[in-house]
C-alpha cells in the first residue's frame, strides 16, 4: 500500500475524511472505562486515546480511595462533563479502513444505548418495590462501575418520594450506560427484585446487545 502521506489529498484513502469525522475529539466518545478507551487507541494512529485511558486509570484510583465527603470525591458530571470537555480539544486520526480491525478493538465500536434509556428508566421506576429502590440501584451500580462516582452512591441518592429522584434516575441510567455495564446492571436489578417486567427488559436488552456483538464480530 502506498504511503498515504505522500498522496495528494484528493487521492488519499477516504479515511482521511472519515477519520476526522469519527474522531474529531473524544468528548462524545468518552467511556468511563479505561479498557474501552484503550480499545479506541487500537484504532488510531497516535497514542491519544491511550493517554486518555491512563488518565481514567488515575481517576478510577482516586474514586476508589476517596473518603465520602472529601474534596477528592468524583461526581458523574466531573467525568462526563469536565473531564470530557477538557480533552475535547485533542484530535484523533483513525486508520480503521486501512488494516484489519483487531478483535480486542471491537469493544470500542459498541456504543452506548441512548435510545433505550427512557424505556429502561420507566421500567426500573415502575417496578420499584419500596421507597429506597433508587438507593438499592445505586449500590448495585457502584459495585459494577469501572469509575464509581459519589453522586450515585446509595447515601447520596434520594428516596423515590423525595425531590430530585427523577433527575437522579436520569443520571444513574446514563452513567451506567455510558460505562458499558448496562447488561450486568439490569441483570443485577432483576436478581434484587424479580419481576416479569424486568425479565422482559433483560431479555430485550440482551437481544439488542447480541445483535450488536454479531455485527461487530463480522468486522473483525
C-alpha distance (Angstrom), angle and dihedral (degrees) to the residues before:
residue distance angle dihedral
X1 . . .
X2 3.84 . .
X3 3.77 120.4 .
X4 3.81 101.3 -90.9
X5 3.80 92.0 -152.8
X6 3.83 89.1 64.3
X7 3.79 94.5 51.6
X8 3.82 120.6 94.3
X9 3.78 112.3 -102.7
X10 3.81 93.4 -109.3
X11 3.81 91.2 54.3
X12 3.79 100.8 44.7
X13 3.79 120.1 111.4
X14 3.80 108.8 -83.8
X15 3.79 92.6 -110.2
X16 3.79 90.0 83.3
X17 3.79 85.5 73.3
X18 3.78 96.2 28.0
X19 3.77 92.8 49.9
X20 3.78 91.1 53.3
X21 3.78 88.9 51.4
X22 3.80 93.2 46.8
X23 3.78 97.7 45.8
X24 3.83 110.6 20.7
X25 3.80 85.3 138.2
X26 3.75 138.5 -20.2
X27 3.81 99.2 -119.4
X28 3.79 95.5 98.8
X29 3.79 92.7 36.4
X30 3.77 97.2 49.3
X31 3.79 111.8 130.4
X32 3.82 115.7 -171.1
X33 3.79 89.5 -129.8
X34 3.82 121.8 90.5
X35 3.81 91.3 -152.5
X36 3.80 93.2 59.0
X37 3.79 91.9 47.1
X38 3.82 89.7 51.9
X39 3.79 87.4 53.3
X40 3.81 88.2 55.2
X41 3.79 86.5 53.6
X42 3.80 90.0 62.2
X43 3.82 87.9 63.1
X44 3.79 97.7 51.6
X45 3.77 136.7 77.3
X46 3.79 97.0 -129.4
X47 3.81 138.8 34.7
X48 3.78 98.3 -99.1
X49 3.80 97.0 113.3
X50 3.79 90.1 43.5
X51 3.79 88.3 55.2
X52 3.82 89.1 51.3
X53 3.81 89.5 51.3
X54 3.79 90.1 53.1
X55 3.80 90.7 51.7
X56 3.80 89.6 49.7
X57 3.81 89.5 51.4
X58 3.78 87.3 56.9
X59 3.82 91.8 47.4
X60 3.80 90.3 50.3
X61 3.78 91.5 52.2
X62 3.78 90.5 47.7
X63 3.81 90.8 50.1
X64 3.81 92.8 50.3
X65 3.78 95.8 48.2
X66 3.82 100.9 39.3
X67 3.77 115.3 106.7
X68 3.83 115.8 -127.5
X69 3.77 110.5 -88.4
X70 3.79 94.6 15.9
X71 3.82 121.2 134.2
X72 3.82 88.0 -113.0
X73 3.80 92.5 63.5
X74 3.80 110.4 127.1
X75 3.79 119.0 -140.2
X76 3.78 127.3 -161.8
X77 3.80 92.8 -106.9
X78 3.81 89.6 53.4
X79 3.80 89.1 61.8
X80 3.82 103.5 33.2
X81 3.79 95.0 33.1
X82 3.77 117.8 25.9
X83 3.79 98.3 26.7
X84 3.80 93.3 44.4
X85 3.79 91.2 46.6
X86 3.79 93.2 49.5
X87 3.78 93.4 54.4
X88 3.81 94.2 40.5
X89 3.80 90.1 91.3
X90 3.80 90.5 69.3
X91 3.78 121.0 91.3
X92 3.77 128.7 -145.5
X93 3.78 131.8 -159.3
X94 3.78 120.2 -154.4
X95 3.78 130.4 -157.6
X96 3.79 99.3 -174.2
X97 3.81 92.1 130.9
X98 3.78 93.3 53.4
X99 3.80 99.4 60.6
X100 3.81 140.2 17.5
X101 3.78 114.9 -76.4
X102 3.79 113.5 -110.7
X103 3.82 112.9 -120.3
X104 3.80 90.6 -125.7
X105 3.82 89.7 55.8
X106 3.79 94.1 59.9
X107 3.79 92.6 82.8
X108 3.81 88.3 67.7
X109 3.79 91.0 59.8
X110 3.81 94.5 55.5
X111 3.77 100.6 91.9
X112 3.76 130.5 -162.5
X113 3.80 124.5 -88.9
X114 3.82 111.3 -115.2
X115 3.80 92.0 156.1
X116 3.82 90.4 60.6
X117 3.80 98.6 45.2
X118 3.83 97.3 87.6
X119 3.81 91.5 53.3
X120 3.81 91.6 45.0
X121 3.81 91.5 50.8
X122 3.78 91.9 48.8
X123 3.79 94.9 51.0
X124 3.80 93.1 45.0
X125 3.80 89.9 50.1
X126 3.80 95.3 44.6
X127 3.81 94.6 51.7
X128 3.81 94.7 50.1
X129 3.82 107.8 141.1
X130 3.80 94.4 -163.3
X131 3.78 145.4 -5.9
X132 3.82 92.6 -84.9
X133 3.82 94.8 57.2
X134 3.79 93.9 109.8
X135 3.80 90.0 54.1
X136 3.80 89.8 50.5
X137 3.81 89.9 52.2
X138 3.79 89.3 49.1
X139 3.78 90.4 54.0
X140 3.79 89.9 50.6
X141 3.80 92.9 47.9
X142 3.80 94.0 47.5
X143 3.80 90.1 57.0
X144 3.83 91.8 51.1
X145 3.80 104.3 39.1
X146 3.82 118.3 102.0
X147 3.81 87.4 -146.4
X148 3.83 109.2 27.7
X149 3.79 116.0 -157.5
X150 3.78 131.6 -149.1
X151 3.82 98.3 -125.7
X152 3.81 91.9 59.0
X153 3.80 96.7 51.2
X154 3.81 114.2 111.9
X155 3.79 93.5 -112.1
X156 3.82 91.0 54.4
X157 3.80 97.8 47.3
X158 3.82 121.2 87.9
X159 3.77 128.4 -123.6
X160 3.78 113.6 -99.2
X161 3.79 89.7 -109.1
X162 3.79 92.8 54.6
X163 3.77 128.9 88.6
X164 3.77 112.6 -95.1
X165 3.80 95.1 37.8
X166 3.80 93.4 113.5
X167 3.80 95.1 50.9
X168 3.81 90.0 43.8
X169 3.81 89.5 55.0
X170 3.80 89.9 51.7
X171 3.80 92.4 49.9
X172 3.80 94.0 44.8
X173 3.81 95.3 50.8
X174 3.80 93.2 43.9
X175 3.80 94.7 48.8
X176 3.80 92.4 46.3
X177 3.79 90.5 49.0
X178 3.80 94.7 45.5
X179 3.81 87.6 50.3
X180 3.82 90.2 56.7
X181 3.81 95.2 -124.3
X182 3.81 98.7 109.8
X183 3.80 96.0 115.0
X184 3.82 93.1 54.1
X185 3.80 90.6 41.8
X186 3.80 94.0 54.5
X187 3.80 92.0 45.0
X188 3.80 89.3 50.8
X189 3.81 91.5 49.8
X190 3.80 89.7 52.8
X191 3.81 90.9 50.4
X192 3.80 90.8 51.7
X193 3.78 93.8 47.3
X194 3.83 116.1 14.6
X195 3.79 110.1 -149.8
X196 3.83 132.1 155.3
X197 3.81 90.0 -125.2
X198 3.80 90.8 56.8
X199 3.81 89.4 46.6
X200 3.80 89.3 56.5
X201 3.79 92.5 45.1
X202 3.81 93.1 51.0
X203 3.81 92.1 47.4
X204 3.78 91.8 48.8
X205 3.78 94.3 47.5
X206 3.80 91.9 46.7
X207 3.82 90.7 53.1
X208 3.80 89.4 49.6
X209 3.79 90.9 48.3
X210 3.81 92.9 47.0
X211 3.82 90.9 51.9
X212 3.80 91.0 53.5
X213 3.80 91.7 46.3
X214 3.81 92.1 51.0
X215 3.80 91.0 49.4
X216 3.79 93.0 49.6
X217 3.78 93.5 46.2
X218 3.78 87.1 58.5
X219 3.80 89.1 61.2
X220 3.79 94.4 56.3
